[in-house]
Amino acid sequence: ALLKAGAHEVHGSLPAVLQAADNLSDADAAPRGELATDCLAAVLGQNATGKQLLGPDTPTFVFVAMHAAAAEAGRPHAWRCWILPMLEKMSTTGDAANLVHVLGVAAALCESSEVGRASGAAALAELLTALERTAKALSAAAASVPDADGGEELKELTKL
């Protein structure tokens, strides 16, 4: 349905989708948050067409929506909306359920020079630190999980 929606509808849904994704750590909201994570990934090009749903400015639109959500929640910058909280959760709990989407969204956003400039050095440094902690946590988790129990998947993720 998302792939068939018009750009106006997709753009208009970003605040609600980000709010749902940001609540992923709430056990009661987890199913909705996982769907929201899938939607964000699809908007940024992780979909059957491989195309960003709002054209070449999609990362900027998503980042602006993240910035608005972060400001509304009293957070210091846009990366504190969903991305950094999820990376921190993954690095402390070893939970990698939504890792592919979180990393994909972060990568799509970081490819945009506009997003990079708007982020600022301190926020990007915080993002890089969180990515490093997550990679270390996943490497440790992969080493301790037998291949038959998903260890092979974790090892593949740590190669990224």
Disulfide bonds with the S-S distance in Angstrom:
none
